[in-house]
Structure formats: C-alpha cells, structure tokens
Amino acid sequence: MSAVPITVAVVHHSGYGHTARQAAAVAEGVGSVPGVRADQRDVSVLDDELWAALAAAEAIVFGSPTYMGSTSAVFQRFAEASAPVWAARGWQDKLAAGFTTSAGVNGNKDNALLSMTVFAAQHGMTWVPLGLAPGWIYSSGGSPEDLNRLGGFVGAMAQSPSDLNPEQAPGASDLRTARHLGERVARAALRQALGREAESALAVTA
C-alpha cells in the first residue's frame, strides 16, 4: 500500500461551536486508525482549497447543526455550491457519513441526517451509518453515558442545551459516539483503498 495516508475529510458548519466540538471528535476517531488522517474543513468558507481537499479525500463526513429540523443555511449553501462537482461526478464512489447536534433531545435531527444522505446519494457516494445499537432509554438498564445514547442509526447525534457553551456541550457520551463514527469511516475508507489497489493489481496481471 502507498505510504501516503488515506484522507477522510470532516466538513462542517458550526453556528455556536457545538458542532465544531463534534467535528473534532469525529476527526479524533479518524486519526486513531493507522494509515488514515483527518482533514477538518469549515464549509462556511467556499474556496478552491476546500474543493481540492474534498476531491483528494477517500471519504467525506458531513456535519451541521440541526436548525428548524434541517441542516443549517450555511451547510445548504455548501451543498448547492457542489453542483459543478455533481455534474462532473467528482465524488462518485467516495464514502460518506454524517453528524449533527441540536438543543433538543429530538429536534428532528433525523431529518438533517437524512438530507445529508440524499445529498451524498445524488453525488453517487456510499453512505456509512453509525453502526451502533441504541443506548440509554432503549432499555431500563441504560445510562446517559452509553454510546449512541440518543438512539440514532443514520449518523452521530448529539444534544447541546442552548444555555451551555461549547466547552460544556455536547457531553462526553455524544462526543464518544462521534469519535466512534470517525473511526468507523476511517476503517471503511482503508478497506476501500486497499480493495482498489488489489483490484488494480489483478487487472495488471490478468
């Protein structure tokens, strides 16, 4: 395998800093996998450097706060600005995943995550779900410290009460859940890259 690390881009918008903390936890999970590096990007800045970084990434993890039951306007501006990439099929077959936070326990976070999956599908990407059973209120023996305490499946969810600053929220269990997502995507990206190299080697010897 190439000595150049595989890159997983963690792209997000954060209105008050809470989603940025979640993004950092995802990036930490990505970086915990040998041979894979995280590249964090703020999508409020749409420049050539951003698009070049996303073109070079093996996987892209999307993050946005949930505002009014959907992704933020800033994230949506990024999604719409990706139309030239869509037209060129530039992200075809890359891996994708997503994370979000809201002040409410529910807050219709699923709707935000599902909009990210549709966005990824339109680009021809392959979605990587959270891959965890629900924690906490799923059973009477659950704890708020469980991984996936909010019981999501599509992506990593977090709650950040509106009166807490980013140093206080999201809480530890939500950040561990985000870290799990980053690690899961990194391992999937590694497998995909190794598989592509093996496929190329077979084609050469055929």
PyMOL commands that place a pseudoatom at each C-alpha (Angstrom):
pseudoatom trace, name=CA, resn=MET, resi=1, chain=A, elem=C, hetatm=0, pos=[0.000, 0.000, 0.000]
pseudoatom trace, name=CA, resn=SER, resi=2, chain=A, elem=C, hetatm=0, pos=[1.105, 3.580, -0.665]
pseudoatom trace, name=CA, resn=ALA, resi=3, chain=A, elem=C, hetatm=0, pos=[2.997, 5.329, 2.137]
pseudoatom trace, name=CA, resn=VAL, resi=4, chain=A, elem=C, hetatm=0, pos=[0.740, 8.382, 1.664]
pseudoatom trace, name=CA, resn=PRO, resi=5, chain=A, elem=C, hetatm=0, pos=[-2.003, 8.350, 4.343]
pseudoatom trace, name=CA, resn=ILE, resi=6, chain=A, elem=C, hetatm=0, pos=[-5.601, 7.962, 3.256]
pseudoatom trace, name=CA, resn=THR, resi=7, chain=A, elem=C, hetatm=0, pos=[-7.554, 11.145, 3.918]
pseudoatom trace, name=CA, resn=VAL, resi=8, chain=A, elem=C, hetatm=0, pos=[-11.021, 11.415, 5.442]
pseudoatom trace, name=CA, resn=ALA, resi=9, chain=A, elem=C, hetatm=0, pos=[-12.400, 14.937, 5.173]
pseudoatom trace, name=CA, resn=VAL, resi=10, chain=A, elem=C, hetatm=0, pos=[-14.573, 16.138, 8.053]
pseudoatom trace, name=CA, resn=VAL, resi=11, chain=A, elem=C, hetatm=0, pos=[-16.536, 19.075, 6.664]
pseudoatom trace, name=CA, resn=HIS, resi=12, chain=A, elem=C, hetatm=0, pos=[-18.959, 21.000, 8.809]
pseudoatom trace, name=CA, resn=HIS, resi=13, chain=A, elem=C, hetatm=0, pos=[-20.684, 24.217, 9.692]
pseudoatom trace, name=CA, resn=SER, resi=14, chain=A, elem=C, hetatm=0, pos=[-20.967, 25.238, 13.335]
pseudoatom trace, name=CA, resn=GLY, resi=15, chain=A, elem=C, hetatm=0, pos=[-23.110, 28.183, 14.349]
pseudoatom trace, name=CA, resn=TYR, resi=16, chain=A, elem=C, hetatm=0, pos=[-22.070, 28.452, 18.009]
pseudoatom trace, name=CA, resn=GLY, resi=17, chain=A, elem=C, hetatm=0, pos=[-19.183, 25.993, 18.357]
pseudoatom trace, name=CA, resn=HIS, resi=18, chain=A, elem=C, hetatm=0, pos=[-21.068, 22.876, 19.491]
pseudoatom trace, name=CA, resn=THR, resi=19, chain=A, elem=C, hetatm=0, pos=[-20.957, 21.152, 16.096]
pseudoatom trace, name=CA, resn=ALA, resi=20, chain=A, elem=C, hetatm=0, pos=[-17.270, 22.075, 15.827]
pseudoatom trace, name=CA, resn=ARG, resi=21, chain=A, elem=C, hetatm=0, pos=[-16.595, 20.076, 19.013]
pseudoatom trace, name=CA, resn=GLN, resi=22, chain=A, elem=C, hetatm=0, pos=[-18.462, 17.147, 17.493]
pseudoatom trace, name=CA, resn=ALA, resi=23, chain=A, elem=C, hetatm=0, pos=[-16.395, 17.526, 14.309]
pseudoatom trace, name=CA, resn=ALA, resi=24, chain=A, elem=C, hetatm=0, pos=[-13.183, 17.449, 16.344]
pseudoatom trace, name=CA, resn=ALA, resi=25, chain=A, elem=C, hetatm=0, pos=[-14.317, 14.194, 17.988]
pseudoatom trace, name=CA, resn=VAL, resi=26, chain=A, elem=C, hetatm=0, pos=[-15.037, 12.675, 14.568]
pseudoatom trace, name=CA, resn=ALA, resi=27, chain=A, elem=C, hetatm=0, pos=[-11.586, 13.761, 13.397]
pseudoatom trace, name=CA, resn=GLU, resi=28, chain=A, elem=C, hetatm=0, pos=[-10.014, 12.222, 16.503]
pseudoatom trace, name=CA, resn=GLY, resi=29, chain=A, elem=C, hetatm=0, pos=[-11.689, 8.917, 15.664]
pseudoatom trace, name=CA, resn=VAL, resi=30, chain=A, elem=C, hetatm=0, pos=[-10.437, 9.104, 12.085]
pseudoatom trace, name=CA, resn=GLY, resi=31, chain=A, elem=C, hetatm=0, pos=[-6.883, 9.766, 13.244]
pseudoatom trace, name=CA, resn=SER, resi=32, chain=A, elem=C, hetatm=0, pos=[-6.936, 6.792, 15.614]
pseudoatom trace, name=CA, resn=VAL, resi=33, chain=A, elem=C, hetatm=0, pos=[-6.735, 4.409, 12.633]
pseudoatom trace, name=CA, resn=PRO, resi=34, chain=A, elem=C, hetatm=0, pos=[-3.150, 3.861, 11.415]
pseudoatom trace, name=CA, resn=GLY, resi=35, chain=A, elem=C, hetatm=0, pos=[-2.649, 4.953, 7.826]
pseudoatom trace, name=CA, resn=VAL, resi=36, chain=A, elem=C, hetatm=0, pos=[-5.598, 7.357, 7.852]
pseudoatom trace, name=CA, resn=ARG, resi=37, chain=A, elem=C, hetatm=0, pos=[-5.583, 11.106, 8.513]
pseudoatom trace, name=CA, resn=ALA, resi=38, chain=A, elem=C, hetatm=0, pos=[-8.406, 13.552, 9.130]
pseudoatom trace, name=CA, resn=ASP, resi=39, chain=A, elem=C, hetatm=0, pos=[-8.723, 16.849, 7.267]
pseudoatom trace, name=CA, resn=GLN, resi=40, chain=A, elem=C, hetatm=0, pos=[-11.169, 19.190, 9.040]
pseudoatom trace, name=CA, resn=ARG, resi=41, chain=A, elem=C, hetatm=0, pos=[-12.813, 21.868, 6.917]
pseudoatom trace, name=CA, resn=ASP, resi=42, chain=A, elem=C, hetatm=0, pos=[-15.297, 24.629, 7.710]
pseudoatom trace, name=CA, resn=VAL, resi=43, chain=A, elem=C, hetatm=0, pos=[-17.837, 24.857, 4.869]
pseudoatom trace, name=CA, resn=SER, resi=44, chain=A, elem=C, hetatm=0, pos=[-18.605, 28.484, 5.644]
pseudoatom trace, name=CA, resn=VAL, resi=45, chain=A, elem=C, hetatm=0, pos=[-15.509, 29.160, 3.525]
pseudoatom trace, name=CA, resn=LEU, resi=46, chain=A, elem=C, hetatm=0, pos=[-16.101, 28.008, -0.053]
pseudoatom trace, name=CA, resn=ASP, resi=47, chain=A, elem=C, hetatm=0, pos=[-12.760, 28.322, -1.790]
pseudoatom trace, name=CA, resn=ASP, resi=48, chain=A, elem=C, hetatm=0, pos=[-10.586, 26.331, -4.176]
pseudoatom trace, name=CA, resn=GLU, resi=49, chain=A, elem=C, hetatm=0, pos=[-8.670, 24.821, -1.266]
pseudoatom trace, name=CA, resn=LEU, resi=50, chain=A, elem=C, hetatm=0, pos=[-11.860, 23.268, 0.101]
pseudoatom trace, name=CA, resn=TRP, resi=51, chain=A, elem=C, hetatm=0, pos=[-12.898, 21.706, -3.209]
pseudoatom trace, name=CA, resn=ALA, resi=52, chain=A, elem=C, hetatm=0, pos=[-9.364, 20.391, -3.811]
pseudoatom trace, name=CA, resn=ALA, resi=53, chain=A, elem=C, hetatm=0, pos=[-9.288, 18.800, -0.345]
pseudoatom trace, name=CA, resn=LEU, resi=54, chain=A, elem=C, hetatm=0, pos=[-12.628, 17.088, -0.932]
pseudoatom trace, name=CA, resn=ALA, resi=55, chain=A, elem=C, hetatm=0, pos=[-11.514, 15.843, -4.343]
pseudoatom trace, name=CA, resn=ALA, resi=56, chain=A, elem=C, hetatm=0, pos=[-8.453, 14.240, -2.730]
pseudoatom trace, name=CA, resn=ALA, resi=57, chain=A, elem=C, hetatm=0, pos=[-10.340, 12.584, 0.139]
pseudoatom trace, name=CA, resn=GLU, resi=58, chain=A, elem=C, hetatm=0, pos=[-11.290, 8.905, 0.203]
pseudoatom trace, name=CA, resn=ALA, resi=59, chain=A, elem=C, hetatm=0, pos=[-14.321, 9.724, 2.357]
pseudoatom trace, name=CA, resn=ILE, resi=60, chain=A, elem=C, hetatm=0, pos=[-16.233, 12.829, 3.403]
pseudoatom trace, name=CA, resn=VAL, resi=61, chain=A, elem=C, hetatm=0, pos=[-18.034, 13.125, 6.743]
pseudoatom trace, name=CA, resn=PHE, resi=62, chain=A, elem=C, hetatm=0, pos=[-20.633, 15.899, 6.680]
pseudoatom trace, name=CA, resn=GLY, resi=63, chain=A, elem=C, hetatm=0, pos=[-21.640, 17.832, 9.791]
pseudoatom trace, name=CA, resn=SER, resi=64, chain=A, elem=C, hetatm=0, pos=[-24.209, 20.508, 10.516]
pseudoatom trace, name=CA, resn=PRO, resi=65, chain=A, elem=C, hetatm=0, pos=[-26.267, 21.744, 13.433]
pseudoatom trace, name=CA, resn=THR, resi=66, chain=A, elem=C, hetatm=0, pos=[-29.948, 20.945, 13.170]
pseudoatom trace, name=CA, resn=TYR, resi=67, chain=A, elem=C, hetatm=0, pos=[-31.791, 24.234, 12.805]
pseudoatom trace, name=CA, resn=MET, resi=68, chain=A, elem=C, hetatm=0, pos=[-35.578, 24.206, 12.459]
pseudoatom trace, name=CA, resn=GLY, resi=69, chain=A, elem=C, hetatm=0, pos=[-35.457, 20.472, 11.791]
pseudoatom trace, name=CA, resn=SER, resi=70, chain=A, elem=C, hetatm=0, pos=[-32.922, 20.590, 8.956]
pseudoatom trace, name=CA, resn=THR, resi=71, chain=A, elem=C, hetatm=0, pos=[-29.313, 21.389, 8.139]
pseudoatom trace, name=CA, resn=SER, resi=72, chain=A, elem=C, hetatm=0, pos=[-28.187, 24.991, 8.513]
pseudoatom trace, name=CA, resn=ALA, resi=73, chain=A, elem=C, hetatm=0, pos=[-28.456, 27.524, 5.699]
pseudoatom trace, name=CA, resn=VAL, resi=74, chain=A, elem=C, hetatm=0, pos=[-24.657, 27.681, 5.566]
pseudoatom trace, name=CA, resn=PHE, resi=75, chain=A, elem=C, hetatm=0, pos=[-24.405, 23.918, 5.080]
pseudoatom trace, name=CA, resn=GLN, resi=76, chain=A, elem=C, hetatm=0, pos=[-27.121, 24.040, 2.432]
pseudoatom trace, name=CA, resn=ARG, resi=77, chain=A, elem=C, hetatm=0, pos=[-25.199, 26.782, 0.607]
pseudoatom trace, name=CA, resn=PHE, resi=78, chain=A, elem=C, hetatm=0, pos=[-22.195, 24.435, 0.531]
pseudoatom trace, name=CA, resn=ALA, resi=79, chain=A, elem=C, hetatm=0, pos=[-24.381, 21.586, -0.761]
pseudoatom trace, name=CA, resn=GLU, resi=80, chain=A, elem=C, hetatm=0, pos=[-25.773, 23.735, -3.555]
pseudoatom trace, name=CA, resn=ALA, resi=81, chain=A, elem=C, hetatm=0, pos=[-22.306, 25.082, -4.400]
pseudoatom trace, name=CA, resn=SER, resi=82, chain=A, elem=C, hetatm=0, pos=[-21.190, 21.489, -5.036]
pseudoatom trace, name=CA, resn=ALA, resi=83, chain=A, elem=C, hetatm=0, pos=[-23.309, 21.369, -8.213]
pseudoatom trace, name=CA, resn=PRO, resi=84, chain=A, elem=C, hetatm=0, pos=[-20.246, 21.558, -10.544]
pseudoatom trace, name=CA, resn=VAL, resi=85, chain=A, elem=C, hetatm=0, pos=[-18.723, 18.597, -8.663]
pseudoatom trace, name=CA, resn=TRP, resi=86, chain=A, elem=C, hetatm=0, pos=[-22.033, 16.744, -9.042]
pseudoatom trace, name=CA, resn=ALA, resi=87, chain=A, elem=C, hetatm=0, pos=[-22.089, 17.452, -12.790]
pseudoatom trace, name=CA, resn=ALA, resi=88, chain=A, elem=C, hetatm=0, pos=[-18.563, 16.059, -13.173]
pseudoatom trace, name=CA, resn=ARG, resi=89, chain=A, elem=C, hetatm=0, pos=[-19.319, 13.082, -10.867]
pseudoatom trace, name=CA, resn=GLY, resi=90, chain=A, elem=C, hetatm=0, pos=[-16.318, 14.181, -8.843]
pseudoatom trace, name=CA, resn=TRP, resi=91, chain=A, elem=C, hetatm=0, pos=[-17.318, 12.418, -5.622]
pseudoatom trace, name=CA, resn=GLN, resi=92, chain=A, elem=C, hetatm=0, pos=[-18.629, 9.264, -7.278]
pseudoatom trace, name=CA, resn=ASP, resi=93, chain=A, elem=C, hetatm=0, pos=[-17.940, 6.172, -5.097]
pseudoatom trace, name=CA, resn=LYS, resi=94, chain=A, elem=C, hetatm=0, pos=[-16.386, 8.122, -2.242]
pseudoatom trace, name=CA, resn=LEU, resi=95, chain=A, elem=C, hetatm=0, pos=[-17.603, 7.127, 1.203]
pseudoatom trace, name=CA, resn=ALA, resi=96, chain=A, elem=C, hetatm=0, pos=[-19.873, 9.493, 3.127]
pseudoatom trace, name=CA, resn=ALA, resi=97, chain=A, elem=C, hetatm=0, pos=[-21.250, 9.814, 6.653]
pseudoatom trace, name=CA, resn=GLY, resi=98, chain=A, elem=C, hetatm=0, pos=[-22.847, 12.499, 8.791]
pseudoatom trace, name=CA, resn=PHE, resi=99, chain=A, elem=C, hetatm=0, pos=[-23.301, 14.025, 12.236]
pseudoatom trace, name=CA, resn=THR, resi=100, chain=A, elem=C, hetatm=0, pos=[-25.471, 16.709, 13.786]
pseudoatom trace, name=CA, resn=THR, resi=101, chain=A, elem=C, hetatm=0, pos=[-26.371, 18.359, 17.074]
pseudoatom trace, name=CA, resn=SER, resi=102, chain=A, elem=C, hetatm=0, pos=[-29.375, 20.302, 18.328]
pseudoatom trace, name=CA, resn=ALA, resi=103, chain=A, elem=C, hetatm=0, pos=[-30.516, 21.837, 21.585]
pseudoatom trace, name=CA, resn=GLY, resi=104, chain=A, elem=C, hetatm=0, pos=[-33.419, 19.433, 21.958]
pseudoatom trace, name=CA, resn=VAL, resi=105, chain=A, elem=C, hetatm=0, pos=[-33.063, 15.724, 22.643]
pseudoatom trace, name=CA, resn=ASN, resi=106, chain=A, elem=C, hetatm=0, pos=[-35.002, 15.064, 19.447]
pseudoatom trace, name=CA, resn=GLY, resi=107, chain=A, elem=C, hetatm=0, pos=[-35.068, 18.324, 17.500]
pseudoatom trace, name=CA, resn=ASN, resi=108, chain=A, elem=C, hetatm=0, pos=[-35.793, 16.352, 14.303]
pseudoatom trace, name=CA, resn=LYS, resi=109, chain=A, elem=C, hetatm=0, pos=[-32.109, 15.539, 13.943]
pseudoatom trace, name=CA, resn=ASP, resi=110, chain=A, elem=C, hetatm=0, pos=[-33.014, 12.551, 11.766]
pseudoatom trace, name=CA, resn=ASN, resi=111, chain=A, elem=C, hetatm=0, pos=[-34.326, 14.927, 9.128]
pseudoatom trace, name=CA, resn=ALA, resi=112, chain=A, elem=C, hetatm=0, pos=[-30.982, 16.736, 8.997]
pseudoatom trace, name=CA, resn=LEU, resi=113, chain=A, elem=C, hetatm=0, pos=[-29.081, 13.458, 8.706]
pseudoatom trace, name=CA, resn=LEU, resi=114, chain=A, elem=C, hetatm=0, pos=[-31.426, 12.122, 6.039]
pseudoatom trace, name=CA, resn=SER, resi=115, chain=A, elem=C, hetatm=0, pos=[-30.943, 15.287, 3.987]
pseudoatom trace, name=CA, resn=MET, resi=116, chain=A, elem=C, hetatm=0, pos=[-27.201, 14.578, 4.123]
pseudoatom trace, name=CA, resn=THR, resi=117, chain=A, elem=C, hetatm=0, pos=[-27.757, 11.005, 2.890]
pseudoatom trace, name=CA, resn=VAL, resi=118, chain=A, elem=C, hetatm=0, pos=[-29.792, 12.277, -0.063]
pseudoatom trace, name=CA, resn=PHE, resi=119, chain=A, elem=C, hetatm=0, pos=[-27.066, 14.824, -0.800]
pseudoatom trace, name=CA, resn=ALA, resi=120, chain=A, elem=C, hetatm=0, pos=[-24.454, 12.046, -0.737]
pseudoatom trace, name=CA, resn=ALA, resi=121, chain=A, elem=C, hetatm=0, pos=[-26.610, 9.752, -2.877]
pseudoatom trace, name=CA, resn=GLN, resi=122, chain=A, elem=C, hetatm=0, pos=[-27.011, 12.443, -5.527]
pseudoatom trace, name=CA, resn=HIS, resi=123, chain=A, elem=C, hetatm=0, pos=[-23.222, 12.582, -5.697]
pseudoatom trace, name=CA, resn=GLY, resi=124, chain=A, elem=C, hetatm=0, pos=[-23.054, 8.782, -6.111]
pseudoatom trace, name=CA, resn=MET, resi=125, chain=A, elem=C, hetatm=0, pos=[-21.405, 8.281, -2.742]
pseudoatom trace, name=CA, resn=THR, resi=126, chain=A, elem=C, hetatm=0, pos=[-21.704, 5.254, -0.439]
pseudoatom trace, name=CA, resn=TRP, resi=127, chain=A, elem=C, hetatm=0, pos=[-23.171, 6.064, 2.981]
pseudoatom trace, name=CA, resn=VAL, resi=128, chain=A, elem=C, hetatm=0, pos=[-21.585, 4.659, 6.144]
pseudoatom trace, name=CA, resn=PRO, resi=129, chain=A, elem=C, hetatm=0, pos=[-24.130, 4.518, 9.012]
pseudoatom trace, name=CA, resn=LEU, resi=130, chain=A, elem=C, hetatm=0, pos=[-23.282, 4.793, 12.683]
pseudoatom trace, name=CA, resn=GLY, resi=131, chain=A, elem=C, hetatm=0, pos=[-23.297, 1.030, 13.215]
pseudoatom trace, name=CA, resn=LEU, resi=132, chain=A, elem=C, hetatm=0, pos=[-24.291, 1.104, 16.897]
pseudoatom trace, name=CA, resn=ALA, resi=133, chain=A, elem=C, hetatm=0, pos=[-27.288, -0.265, 18.747]
pseudoatom trace, name=CA, resn=PRO, resi=134, chain=A, elem=C, hetatm=0, pos=[-29.260, 2.414, 20.612]
pseudoatom trace, name=CA, resn=GLY, resi=135, chain=A, elem=C, hetatm=0, pos=[-28.223, 3.162, 24.185]
pseudoatom trace, name=CA, resn=TRP, resi=136, chain=A, elem=C, hetatm=0, pos=[-29.717, 4.833, 27.252]
pseudoatom trace, name=CA, resn=ILE, resi=137, chain=A, elem=C, hetatm=0, pos=[-33.539, 4.925, 27.117]
pseudoatom trace, name=CA, resn=TYR, resi=138, chain=A, elem=C, hetatm=0, pos=[-33.738, 1.887, 24.798]
pseudoatom trace, name=CA, resn=SER, resi=139, chain=A, elem=C, hetatm=0, pos=[-33.779, -0.329, 27.895]
pseudoatom trace, name=CA, resn=SER, resi=140, chain=A, elem=C, hetatm=0, pos=[-34.334, 0.223, 31.620]
pseudoatom trace, name=CA, resn=GLY, resi=141, chain=A, elem=C, hetatm=0, pos=[-30.691, -0.665, 32.289]
pseudoatom trace, name=CA, resn=GLY, resi=142, chain=A, elem=C, hetatm=0, pos=[-29.382, 2.072, 30.007]
pseudoatom trace, name=CA, resn=SER, resi=143, chain=A, elem=C, hetatm=0, pos=[-27.324, 5.063, 31.070]
pseudoatom trace, name=CA, resn=PRO, resi=144, chain=A, elem=C, hetatm=0, pos=[-26.883, 8.607, 29.718]
pseudoatom trace, name=CA, resn=GLU, resi=145, chain=A, elem=C, hetatm=0, pos=[-23.200, 7.682, 29.438]
pseudoatom trace, name=CA, resn=ASP, resi=146, chain=A, elem=C, hetatm=0, pos=[-23.940, 4.979, 26.830]
pseudoatom trace, name=CA, resn=LEU, resi=147, chain=A, elem=C, hetatm=0, pos=[-22.592, 5.243, 23.313]
pseudoatom trace, name=CA, resn=ASN, resi=148, chain=A, elem=C, hetatm=0, pos=[-25.387, 6.319, 20.972]
pseudoatom trace, name=CA, resn=ARG, resi=149, chain=A, elem=C, hetatm=0, pos=[-27.488, 7.419, 23.937]
pseudoatom trace, name=CA, resn=LEU, resi=150, chain=A, elem=C, hetatm=0, pos=[-29.852, 9.257, 21.565]
pseudoatom trace, name=CA, resn=GLY, resi=151, chain=A, elem=C, hetatm=0, pos=[-30.557, 6.091, 19.593]
pseudoatom trace, name=CA, resn=GLY, resi=152, chain=A, elem=C, hetatm=0, pos=[-29.659, 7.195, 16.064]
pseudoatom trace, name=CA, resn=PHE, resi=153, chain=A, elem=C, hetatm=0, pos=[-28.754, 4.858, 13.222]
pseudoatom trace, name=CA, resn=VAL, resi=154, chain=A, elem=C, hetatm=0, pos=[-28.090, 7.052, 10.170]
pseudoatom trace, name=CA, resn=GLY, resi=155, chain=A, elem=C, hetatm=0, pos=[-25.317, 9.105, 11.753]
pseudoatom trace, name=CA, resn=ALA, resi=156, chain=A, elem=C, hetatm=0, pos=[-23.935, 10.507, 15.007]
pseudoatom trace, name=CA, resn=MET, resi=157, chain=A, elem=C, hetatm=0, pos=[-26.351, 12.619, 17.035]
pseudoatom trace, name=CA, resn=ALA, resi=158, chain=A, elem=C, hetatm=0, pos=[-25.566, 14.990, 19.886]
pseudoatom trace, name=CA, resn=GLN, resi=159, chain=A, elem=C, hetatm=0, pos=[-27.503, 17.282, 22.190]
pseudoatom trace, name=CA, resn=SER, resi=160, chain=A, elem=C, hetatm=0, pos=[-26.180, 20.691, 23.172]
pseudoatom trace, name=CA, resn=PRO, resi=161, chain=A, elem=C, hetatm=0, pos=[-28.543, 22.544, 25.534]
pseudoatom trace, name=CA, resn=SER, resi=162, chain=A, elem=C, hetatm=0, pos=[-28.979, 26.118, 24.376]
pseudoatom trace, name=CA, resn=ASP, resi=163, chain=A, elem=C, hetatm=0, pos=[-27.730, 27.608, 27.651]
pseudoatom trace, name=CA, resn=LEU, resi=164, chain=A, elem=C, hetatm=0, pos=[-24.431, 25.680, 27.629]
pseudoatom trace, name=CA, resn=ASN, resi=165, chain=A, elem=C, hetatm=0, pos=[-21.318, 26.868, 25.813]
pseudoatom trace, name=CA, resn=PRO, resi=166, chain=A, elem=C, hetatm=0, pos=[-19.212, 24.608, 23.525]
pseudoatom trace, name=CA, resn=GLU, resi=167, chain=A, elem=C, hetatm=0, pos=[-16.842, 23.795, 26.398]
pseudoatom trace, name=CA, resn=GLN, resi=168, chain=A, elem=C, hetatm=0, pos=[-19.794, 22.215, 28.225]
pseudoatom trace, name=CA, resn=ALA, resi=169, chain=A, elem=C, hetatm=0, pos=[-21.714, 20.569, 25.404]
pseudoatom trace, name=CA, resn=PRO, resi=170, chain=A, elem=C, hetatm=0, pos=[-22.033, 18.185, 23.676]
pseudoatom trace, name=CA, resn=GLY, resi=171, chain=A, elem=C, hetatm=0, pos=[-21.464, 15.815, 26.573]
pseudoatom trace, name=CA, resn=ALA, resi=172, chain=A, elem=C, hetatm=0, pos=[-18.868, 13.072, 26.813]
pseudoatom trace, name=CA, resn=SER, resi=173, chain=A, elem=C, hetatm=0, pos=[-21.074, 10.227, 25.590]
pseudoatom trace, name=CA, resn=ASP, resi=174, chain=A, elem=C, hetatm=0, pos=[-22.135, 12.174, 22.479]
pseudoatom trace, name=CA, resn=LEU, resi=175, chain=A, elem=C, hetatm=0, pos=[-18.503, 13.019, 21.728]
pseudoatom trace, name=CA, resn=ARG, resi=176, chain=A, elem=C, hetatm=0, pos=[-17.507, 9.363, 22.133]
pseudoatom trace, name=CA, resn=THR, resi=177, chain=A, elem=C, hetatm=0, pos=[-20.281, 8.462, 19.703]
pseudoatom trace, name=CA, resn=ALA, resi=178, chain=A, elem=C, hetatm=0, pos=[-18.890, 10.982, 17.209]
pseudoatom trace, name=CA, resn=ARG, resi=179, chain=A, elem=C, hetatm=0, pos=[-15.409, 9.530, 17.702]
pseudoatom trace, name=CA, resn=HIS, resi=180, chain=A, elem=C, hetatm=0, pos=[-16.817, 6.061, 17.000]
pseudoatom trace, name=CA, resn=LEU, resi=181, chain=A, elem=C, hetatm=0, pos=[-18.265, 7.321, 13.725]
pseudoatom trace, name=CA, resn=GLY, resi=182, chain=A, elem=C, hetatm=0, pos=[-14.923, 8.792, 12.685]
pseudoatom trace, name=CA, resn=GLU, resi=183, chain=A, elem=C, hetatm=0, pos=[-13.092, 5.564, 13.437]
pseudoatom trace, name=CA, resn=ARG, resi=184, chain=A, elem=C, hetatm=0, pos=[-15.728, 3.516, 11.605]
pseudoatom trace, name=CA, resn=VAL, resi=185, chain=A, elem=C, hetatm=0, pos=[-15.483, 5.673, 8.481]
pseudoatom trace, name=CA, resn=ALA, resi=186, chain=A, elem=C, hetatm=0, pos=[-11.679, 5.582, 8.604]
pseudoatom trace, name=CA, resn=ARG, resi=187, chain=A, elem=C, hetatm=0, pos=[-11.643, 1.779, 8.722]
pseudoatom trace, name=CA, resn=ALA, resi=188, chain=A, elem=C, hetatm=0, pos=[-14.128, 1.595, 5.854]
pseudoatom trace, name=CA, resn=ALA, resi=189, chain=A, elem=C, hetatm=0, pos=[-12.009, 4.037, 3.836]
pseudoatom trace, name=CA, resn=LEU, resi=190, chain=A, elem=C, hetatm=0, pos=[-8.904, 1.965, 4.488]
pseudoatom trace, name=CA, resn=ARG, resi=191, chain=A, elem=C, hetatm=0, pos=[-10.657, -1.195, 3.327]
pseudoatom trace, name=CA, resn=GLN, resi=192, chain=A, elem=C, hetatm=0, pos=[-11.910, 0.545, 0.209]
pseudoatom trace, name=CA, resn=ALA, resi=193, chain=A, elem=C, hetatm=0, pos=[-8.480, 1.901, -0.698]
pseudoatom trace, name=CA, resn=LEU, resi=194, chain=A, elem=C, hetatm=0, pos=[-6.817, -1.490, -0.147]
pseudoatom trace, name=CA, resn=GLY, resi=195, chain=A, elem=C, hetatm=0, pos=[-9.502, -3.177, -2.217]
pseudoatom trace, name=CA, resn=ARG, resi=196, chain=A, elem=C, hetatm=0, pos=[-8.995, -0.742, -5.072]
pseudoatom trace, name=CA, resn=GLU, resi=197, chain=A, elem=C, hetatm=0, pos=[-5.241, -1.379, -5.003]
pseudoatom trace, name=CA, resn=ALA, resi=198, chain=A, elem=C, hetatm=0, pos=[-5.836, -5.139, -5.056]
pseudoatom trace, name=CA, resn=GLU, resi=199, chain=A, elem=C, hetatm=0, pos=[-8.280, -4.757, -7.948]
pseudoatom trace, name=CA, resn=SER, resi=200, chain=A, elem=C, hetatm=0, pos=[-5.711, -2.744, -9.907]
pseudoatom trace, name=CA, resn=ALA, resi=201, chain=A, elem=C, hetatm=0, pos=[-3.029, -5.355, -9.246]
pseudoatom trace, name=CA, resn=LEU, resi=202, chain=A, elem=C, hetatm=0, pos=[-5.304, -8.102, -10.520]
pseudoatom trace, name=CA, resn=ALA, resi=203, chain=A, elem=C, hetatm=0, pos=[-6.085, -6.131, -13.644]
pseudoatom trace, name=CA, resn=VAL, resi=204, chain=A, elem=C, hetatm=0, pos=[-2.363, -5.761, -14.392]
pseudoatom trace, name=CA, resn=THR, resi=205, chain=A, elem=C, hetatm=0, pos=[-1.680, -9.482, -14.045]
pseudoatom trace, name=CA, resn=ALA, resi=206, chain=A, elem=C, hetatm=0, pos=[-4.803, -10.627, -15.910]
for i in range(1, 206): cmd.bond("trace and resi %d" % i, "trace and resi %d" % (i + 1))
show_as sticks, trace
zoom trace
